[in-house]
Amino acid sequence: MPKSRILAPADGARLPPVATATLGRPFHLLPVYLRTLQQALADFVQRELNARYHARFVLGELVAGDAPQEAPRRTWHRWGGGAFAVHIERRLLLQILDYRYGGNGSGAGAADGSRETETEHRLARLLGNRLSQLLLASMQRGGHALAAGDGIDNLSFALRDKPSWEAVLTLADASGAPQGRIALGLDDDSVGYLLQQLAGDRLPETVASSEPLPFTEQLRLRLRAQLLEKRLPLGEVLDLQVGSVLPIRLPPQTDVYVGRKRLFAASVVDRGGKLCLTSFQDVE
C-alpha cells in the first residue's frame, strides 16, 4: 500500500474548495428538475416564439450550473419567494424582434456595434416576464400554470451581480446551427424553494390543513454517515499545519448510523462534485 502524503498548505490552496452552501441540500436532484424545465421550454419556444412570431427555432441543449462572474444585461423579475434573472443574447433578441415584425429573422446582423434601443429593452422585459412565469410554474409541485402576469413583478434595477444558479438554453435553426442563448437565473431564495420542492419537504395544502399525520409519518430520525477512517503515524500527525490537506480515497460504501446503532449500508456517489448517499441496504 503506498504511503500517504500530507500536502503542504501551498499545494492544498490550489485544490478546489468544498462549496459549503451545498452541504446537506439535495443538489443531486436538480437534473430531475432540468428534465421538467426542458419540456416546459420546448413548449414555450413552440408556442410563444414559433407560433406567435412565425419563427423557426428548435430547442438546442440545456445546461446548468453556477452563473458566470461577468454580468451581462439581465432583466430581474420578483415573485413572492425570491427573484429570477433572464438574459437573452442580443443577437437572438434581435432575431426574435425581426420575426415579431414580420421579417425572416435576418435582423440579427444589427447586433454588431449598433446602439441598443428601447424596443429591444421592452421585448427583453416582456420575454423575461413570460419565462419567469414558466420558471415559477415548473418549480411548483404538479407544475400548474399561472395566469398571465400572476405573481411576477418586473424590476427596473439590478437585484445583484449574478444569480446563485443558472440554466442556459441554446436555440438553433432548422439545420441545427446555434442562433443564441437564453440564461435563466435563480437567486438564493428561489434555489432554496426549488430544492424544497424537489425534496418534497412541503406538505400538500390539503394534508397540511386536515387531521394530524399518523405517528409513523411524523417520526424523524437523524442519520449519521461515517465516510472513512484514516490512520496516520504519530510523526505525520505532529507535522500537520494549518492548511495541510490529507489525501484520501472515498470507499464505495459507507455505514449509516442512528445514534450508535448501525442500520444501513449506502453507496457513496459523486454528483457534480457533491457527495451523495444512495442505494441504502439494511444491515440487519
C-alpha positions in Angstrom: 0.0 0.0 0.0 1.5 3.4 -1.0 2.4 5.7 1.9 0.0 8.6 2.3 1.4 12.1 1.9 0.4 15.3 3.6 0.1 18.1 1.2 1.8 21.4 2.0 -0.5 24.4 2.6 0.6 26.0 -0.7 -0.4 22.8 -2.6 -3.7 22.5 -0.7 -4.6 26.1 -1.6 -4.7 25.1 -5.2 -7.3 22.5 -4.7 -11.0 23.4 -5.3 -12.7 24.3 -2.1 -15.8 22.5 -0.9 -19.0 24.6 -1.6 -20.3 24.7 1.9 -23.6 26.2 0.7 -24.4 22.9 -1.0 -23.8 20.6 2.0 -27.0 19.0 3.3 -29.1 20.3 0.3 -30.4 17.9 -2.4 -28.5 19.5 -5.3 -28.3 16.0 -6.8 -32.0 16.2 -7.6 -31.5 19.2 -9.9 -31.2 17.0 -13.0 -34.7 15.8 -12.3 -35.9 19.4 -12.5 -33.9 20.1 -15.6 -35.9 17.5 -17.5 -39.1 19.2 -16.4 -37.7 22.6 -17.4 -36.5 21.4 -20.8 -40.0 20.2 -21.7 -41.6 23.4 -20.5 -39.0 25.4 -22.5 -39.7 23.3 -25.6 -43.4 24.2 -25.3 -42.5 27.8 -24.7 -40.4 28.0 -27.9 -43.1 26.4 -30.0 -46.0 28.4 -28.5 -44.5 31.8 -27.7 -41.9 32.2 -30.4 -42.7 29.9 -33.4 -46.5 30.1 -33.3 -46.8 33.7 -32.1 -44.0 35.3 -34.2 -43.8 32.8 -37.0 -40.2 31.9 -36.1 -38.4 28.7 -36.9 -36.4 28.0 -33.7 -35.7 24.5 -32.4 -34.6 23.6 -28.8 -30.8 23.0 -28.5 -29.0 21.9 -25.4 -29.9 22.9 -21.8 -27.0 23.1 -19.3 -27.0 24.3 -15.8 -24.6 25.3 -13.1 -23.1 28.4 -11.4 -23.7 31.7 -13.1 -20.5 33.3 -14.6 -18.8 36.1 -12.8 -19.3 38.5 -15.7 -22.6 40.3 -15.5 -24.4 40.5 -18.9 -27.5 42.7 -19.2 -30.2 40.8 -17.2 -33.8 41.6 -16.5 -34.8 40.8 -12.9 -38.3 39.6 -12.0 -39.5 39.3 -8.5 -42.0 36.7 -7.2 -43.4 36.1 -3.7 -40.5 33.9 -2.6 -37.5 35.3 -4.5 -36.3 36.6 -7.8 -35.4 35.3 -11.3 -32.9 36.8 -13.7 -33.3 36.4 -17.5 -30.6 37.2 -20.1 -31.2 36.8 -23.8 -28.2 37.3 -26.0 -28.7 40.4 -28.2 -28.2 38.6 -31.5 -31.0 36.2 -30.6 -33.1 39.1 -29.2 -32.8 41.0 -32.5 -33.7 37.9 -34.4 -36.9 37.4 -32.4 -37.7 41.1 -32.8 -37.3 40.7 -36.6 -39.7 37.8 -36.6 -42.1 39.7 -34.4 -42.4 42.5 -37.0 -42.9 40.2 -40.0 -39.3 39.6 -41.0 -37.4 36.4 -41.7 -35.1 36.5 -38.7 -32.3 38.3 -40.5 -32.2 41.3 -38.1 -29.5 39.7 -36.0 -26.9 41.4 -38.2 -27.6 44.7 -36.5 -26.1 43.4 -33.2 -22.6 44.4 -34.3 -21.7 47.8 -32.9 -25.2 49.3 -33.1 -26.8 51.0 -30.1 -29.4 49.2 -28.1 -32.9 50.5 -28.5 -35.8 50.9 -26.1 -37.8 48.4 -28.3 -35.1 45.8 -27.5 -35.4 46.5 -23.8 -39.2 46.2 -23.9 -39.1 42.9 -25.7 -36.4 41.6 -23.2 -38.6 42.5 -20.3 -41.7 41.0 -21.9 -40.0 37.7 -22.7 -38.3 37.8 -19.3 -41.6 38.1 -17.6 -43.1 35.1 -19.5 -40.0 33.0 -18.9 -40.2 33.9 -15.2 -43.8 32.7 -15.1 -42.6 29.4 -16.8 -39.8 29.0 -14.2 -42.2 29.5 -11.3 -44.8 27.1 -12.7 -42.2 24.4 -13.4 -40.8 24.7 -9.9 -44.2 24.1 -8.2 -45.3 20.6 -7.5 -47.8 19.5 -10.1 -46.5 22.2 -12.5 -49.8 24.0 -12.6 -49.6 27.1 -14.8 -50.1 30.7 -13.7 -52.3 33.3 -15.2 -50.5 35.8 -17.4 -48.6 38.2 -15.2 -49.7 36.4 -12.0 -47.1 36.6 -9.2 -44.3 38.2 -11.2 -43.1 41.8 -10.9 -40.6 43.3 -13.3 -37.7 45.1 -11.5 -36.2 48.2 -13.1 -32.9 47.8 -11.2 -30.3 45.0 -10.9 -31.0 42.9 -7.9 -27.5 41.6 -7.6 -24.4 41.0 -9.7 -25.3 37.4 -10.7 -27.8 34.7 -9.8 -26.9 31.8 -7.5 -27.7 29.1 -10.1 -28.4 29.4 -13.8 -29.8 27.2 -16.6 -28.6 28.2 -20.1 -30.8 27.2 -23.1 -29.4 27.3 -26.7 -31.8 27.9 -29.6 -30.9 26.6 -33.1 -32.3 26.9 -36.5 -33.8 24.0 -38.5 -30.3 22.9 -39.6 -29.1 22.8 -36.0 -26.9 25.9 -36.2 -26.9 27.7 -32.9 -28.7 31.1 -33.0 -28.2 32.3 -29.5 -28.6 31.5 -25.8 -31.1 32.3 -23.1 -29.9 32.2 -19.4 -32.4 31.7 -16.7 -31.1 32.5 -13.2 -32.4 31.9 -9.7 -31.4 33.9 -6.6 -30.7 32.2 -3.2 -34.3 32.2 -2.1 -35.6 30.7 -5.4 -32.9 28.0 -5.3 -34.0 27.2 -1.7 -37.6 27.0 -2.7 -36.8 24.7 -5.7 -34.7 22.3 -3.6 -37.5 22.2 -1.0 -40.0 21.3 -3.7 -37.7 18.6 -5.1 -37.1 17.1 -1.7 -40.8 17.0 -1.0 -40.5 18.9 2.3 -43.6 21.0 1.7 -46.8 19.2 2.5 -49.7 19.5 0.2 -52.2 22.1 1.3 -55.0 19.5 1.7 -52.9 17.5 4.1 -51.5 20.4 6.0 -55.0 21.7 6.8 -56.6 18.4 7.6 -56.1 15.9 10.5 -52.7 15.4 12.1 -50.5 12.9 10.3 -50.1 9.4 11.8 -47.1 9.0 14.2 -45.3 6.8 11.7 -45.3 9.7 9.2 -44.2 12.3 11.8 -41.3 10.3 13.1 -38.0 11.9 12.2 -34.5 10.3 12.7 -31.1 11.9 12.4 -28.8 9.8 10.2 -25.1 9.9 10.6 -22.8 8.6 7.9 -19.2 7.6 8.6 -17.5 8.0 5.3 -14.0 6.9 6.2 -11.4 6.5 8.9 -7.7 7.3 8.3 -4.8 6.2 10.4 -1.6 8.3 10.5 1.8 7.7 12.2 2.3 10.0 15.1 5.1 11.7 13.3 2.8 12.7 10.4 0.2 14.0 12.9 2.9 16.2 14.5 3.8 17.6 11.1 0.3 18.8 10.4 0.0 22.6 9.9 -2.9 24.9 9.3 -3.9 24.4 5.6 -2.5 20.9 5.3 -4.6 18.5 3.2 -4.8 14.8 3.8 -5.1 12.7 0.6 -8.0 10.3 1.0 -9.9 7.9 -1.2 -13.6 7.5 -0.6 -14.9 4.0 -0.1 -17.6 2.7 -2.5 -19.9 2.1 0.6 -20.3 3.6 4.0 -22.1 2.8 7.2 -25.1 4.8 8.2 -26.0 5.1 11.9 -28.9 6.3 14.0 -27.3 7.2 17.2 -24.8 4.5 17.9 -26.8 1.8 16.0 -25.6 0.8 12.6 -28.7 0.4 10.5 -27.8 0.8 6.8 -25.0 0.4 4.3 -25.2 3.0 1.5 -23.2 3.7 -1.7 -21.2 6.9 -1.9 -21.5 8.7 -5.3 -20.1 12.0 -6.7 -22.7 14.1 -8.4 -21.1 17.2 -9.9 -18.5 17.4 -7.1 -21.1 16.8 -4.4 -21.1 13.7 -2.3 -24.4 11.8 -2.0 -25.6 8.6 -0.4 -27.8 6.2 -2.4 -28.8 2.5 -2.6 -29.5 2.1 1.1 -29.4 -1.5 2.3 -30.5 -2.9 5.7 -27.6 -4.5 7.6 -29.8 -6.5 9.9 
